[in-house]
Amino acid sequence: MTERLVEQTAVRLALEPGPPIDPFALAGQEGMVFCADGQVRVGLGIAMSIDLPGGLASPGDVSRVAELLATVSVEDHLESSDDLVGPGSAVVAFGALPFDREAPATLVVPELLYGADPDGTEWVTLLSEDPSRFPRTGDALRSWLVDRSTAATMEDLSGEADPGPWITPRSSDNAFKAMVATALGSIERGELAKVVLARQVDVTMSGTIRIADLLRRWYRLEPNCAVFSLPTPEGQFVGASPELLVERAGHCVRSRPLAGTTERHAGIAADHRPAELLRSSKDGNEHRLVVEAIEQVLAPLCAELDVPTRPDLVHLHTITHLGTSMIGTLAPAPDGTVPSAIQLVAALHPTPAVGGVPTATADRLIAQLEPESRGQYAGPVGMVDADGNGTWMVGIRAMSVSGAEARLVAGVGIVAGSDPEDELAETKLKLTAVFEALAPGAAFSTDARPAGGHSDSARAGSGRADEPSRAVS
């Protein structure tokens, strides 16, 4: 169904305390789930698809998102003292948007929305033309949700262990180093200051990838990341992103850009501060370019904006990044309105954390050097509600999943002083962090030459040059 929210009424019901609901099992293979900062949202079914034919580059398309969501009336049975949990928060549109801001995009409003807030409040919004599709009381809904998630969990646990995935890099190590060298040539000629280059790897499992299991593992590995699974034309876009593109809550706006990376070795305490990353002029310059670009966009929209002068460290499971927390207060327009979360996304994307400086030059170089489209990788991933509030992450540390196939992507920032060997090693570090969630216990390698028409491929250890590599558990 497309853009048919006019004259529809959503019903939000509070859920009484009861058996826990597993959001990942509830979403299953094709549902929508977004978990960040203790807030959980799960969507089932499609009440409406909001198309953006001109992508984020079309201000008219972006503005229409808020207009359409605002047409939904809400019969709200949730009592809350929080101004941000009003009726408008009951209607949410999810999206995993393409990296290419001019590519067509789609946001999805689910028929059933399950919400769990940090204070323990749980609720469900129903927006379905068929009143018999879902129970209509809080008690019956909890039972229905628990039964659905339990059945999905039992199904997930019934399969056999995967003997080991097949890994097919879409470009060879040498080809990626050549891409970096070409980019460094452009930087030396003064054509740009930074560009982010990405590398893609295909992984084939022996059976269907169980997305709920994958999300649970990711949630355990990266508890400080936003964990998500959202439908796209290519399958589910699944990930655990550490990077907040933008969040709007009322007039408050936040962004948490990351740039600059080092490996976090096993056994290092969470508060360890690797001096080499903090002192690195290369990483510091890369990070500063991102922060300055975001500040240039947000400052004119804010009455005040706090931007720390120095980054801090963001520790993940195997990686440490430089990060900067930017917090501001949006300035109302003459009519009293402030930009919606999706309008802020359109203003910011792509930041130099995933694109480059200058943006247009970097985009052209990315299109020239990267052999394939990034799809949703490094695009905005998140949700916006009918009040314009929302959270959007940068779609990194993610993969596209379809059946037994997964495509992993990792990008690195190239600036003056970058070294092709070091950048190749960083792509492997980031790809390994994603691969660990997909195939725990298996070894990751891109040493084999790729299939798919780019060059021959080889099975690791086989001595042959006609098959992809097999990871060893």
RAPEUR-V216306 format. One record per backbone hydrogen bond with DSSP energy under -1.0 kcal/mol. CO is the residue of the C=O (numbers start at 0). NH is the residue of the N-H. E is the energy in kcal/mol with one decimal. If there is no record, write none. Layout:
<<CO;NH;E> <CO;NH;E>>
//
This chain:
<<0;48;-1.8> <4;7;-2.1> <7;72;-1.6> <9;74;-3.5> <10;125;-2.9> <11;76;-2.2> <12;123;-2.6> <21;25;-2.4> <22;26;-2.1> <23;27;-1.9> <26;30;-1.7> <31;42;-2.9> <32;228;-2.2> <33;40;-1.7> <34;226;-2.0> <35;38;-2.2> <38;35;-2.3> <39;115;-2.2> <40;33;-2.5> <41;113;-3.0> <42;31;-2.6> <43;110;-1.3> <43;111;-2.2> <47;108;-2.9> <48;2;-1.1> <49;106;-2.5> <51;54;-2.1> <51;104;-1.9> <54;57;-1.5> <57;61;-2.2> <58;62;-2.5> <59;63;-1.7> <62;66;-1.6> <63;67;-2.6> <64;68;-2.3> <65;69;-2.0> <67;70;-1.1> <68;71;-1.4> <72;9;-3.0> <73;75;-1.0> <74;11;-2.3> <81;84;-1.9> <85;88;-1.6> <86;89;-1.7> <87;90;-1.0> <87;385;-1.8> <90;385;-1.5> <92;383;-1.9> <93;107;-2.6> <94;381;-2.5> <99;102;-1.6> <100;56;-2.0> <104;51;-3.3> <106;49;-3.3> <107;93;-2.9> <108;46;-2.7> <108;47;-1.7> <110;126;-3.4> <111;43;-2.4> <112;124;-2.6> <113;41;-2.3> <114;122;-2.5> <115;39;-2.9> <116;119;-2.5> <120;116;-2.7> <121;14;-2.5> <122;114;-3.0> <123;12;-3.1> <124;112;-2.6> <125;10;-2.2> <129;132;-1.9> <136;140;-2.6> <137;141;-2.2> <138;142;-2.0> <139;143;-2.3> <140;144;-2.9> <141;145;-3.0> <142;146;-2.6> <143;147;-2.2> <144;148;-2.5> <145;149;-2.7> <146;150;-2.4> <147;151;-2.0> <148;152;-2.1> <149;153;-2.4> <150;154;-1.9> <151;155;-2.3> <152;156;-2.0> <154;157;-1.0> <164;470;-3.0> <165;203;-2.7> <166;468;-1.6> <167;201;-2.9> <171;175;-2.1> <172;176;-2.2> <173;177;-2.0> <174;178;-1.8> <175;179;-2.2> <176;180;-2.3> <177;181;-2.2> <178;182;-2.3> <179;183;-2.6> <180;184;-1.8> <181;185;-1.7> <182;186;-2.1> <183;187;-2.7> <184;188;-1.6> <185;190;-2.4> <186;189;-1.6> <193;356;-2.0> <194;413;-3.3> <196;411;-2.3> <198;409;-2.0> <199;169;-2.6> <200;407;-3.2> <201;167;-3.5> <202;405;-2.3> <203;165;-2.9> <209;213;-2.2> <210;214;-2.7> <211;215;-2.3> <212;216;-2.3> <213;217;-2.2> <214;218;-2.8> <215;219;-1.9> <216;220;-2.5> <217;221;-3.1> <221;224;-1.8> <225;240;-2.0> <226;34;-2.7> <227;238;-2.2> <228;32;-2.1> <229;236;-3.4> <231;234;-1.5> <234;231;-2.2> <235;400;-3.2> <236;229;-2.0> <237;398;-2.9> <238;227;-2.4> <240;225;-2.7> <242;393;-2.6> <243;255;-2.4> <245;391;-2.3> <246;253;-2.2> <247;389;-2.0> <248;251;-1.9> <250;329;-3.8> <251;248;-2.4> <252;327;-2.9> <253;246;-2.1> <254;325;-3.1> <256;323;-1.7> <259;321;-1.7> <261;319;-2.8> <264;267;-1.7> <268;271;-1.9> <273;276;-1.1> <273;277;-1.6> <274;278;-2.3> <279;283;-2.4> <280;284;-2.4> <281;285;-2.2> <282;286;-2.4> <283;287;-2.5> <284;288;-2.0> <285;289;-1.0> <286;290;-2.2> <287;291;-2.6> <288;292;-1.6> <289;293;-2.1> <290;294;-2.5> <291;295;-2.1> <292;296;-1.1> <293;297;-2.7> <294;298;-2.6> <297;300;-1.4> <298;301;-1.3> <300;330;-2.7> <303;328;-2.4> <305;326;-1.5> <311;322;-2.5> <313;320;-2.5> <317;263;-3.2> <318;315;-3.2> <319;261;-2.2> <320;313;-2.9> <321;258;-1.9> <322;311;-3.1> <325;254;-2.2> <326;305;-3.3> <327;252;-2.5> <328;302;-3.0> <328;303;-1.1> <332;335;-2.7> <336;332;-3.2> <339;343;-2.1> <340;344;-2.1> <341;345;-2.1> <342;346;-1.7> <343;347;-1.8> <344;348;-2.8> <350;353;-1.9> <350;354;-1.8> <354;195;-2.8> <356;192;-2.9> <356;193;-1.7> <357;361;-2.5> <358;362;-2.8> <359;363;-2.0> <360;364;-2.1> <361;365;-2.7> <362;366;-2.3> <363;367;-1.8> <364;368;-2.7> <365;369;-2.6> <373;376;-1.8> <374;98;-2.9> <375;378;-2.6> <378;394;-2.7> <379;96;-2.7> <380;392;-3.5> <381;94;-2.3> <382;390;-1.0> <383;92;-2.8> <384;387;-2.0> <387;340;-2.6> <388;384;-3.1> <389;247;-2.4> <390;382;-2.0> <391;244;-1.6> <391;245;-1.9> <392;380;-2.6> <393;395;-2.8> <394;377;-3.1> <396;239;-2.1> <398;237;-3.0> <399;406;-2.3> <400;235;-2.2> <401;404;-2.3> <402;208;-2.6> <403;204;-2.8> <404;401;-2.6> <405;202;-3.1> <406;399;-1.8> <407;200;-3.0> <409;198;-2.8> <411;196;-2.3> <413;194;-1.8> <414;417;-2.3> <418;422;-2.6> <419;423;-2.2> <420;424;-2.2> <421;425;-1.9> <422;426;-2.0> <423;427;-1.9> <424;428;-2.1> <425;429;-2.3> <426;430;-2.8> <427;431;-2.4> <428;432;-1.6> <429;433;-1.4> <430;434;-2.8> <431;435;-2.3> <433;437;-1.3> <434;438;-3.3> <438;441;-2.0> <456;466;-1.1> <458;461;-2.4> <468;166;-3.6> <471;442;-1.2>>
//
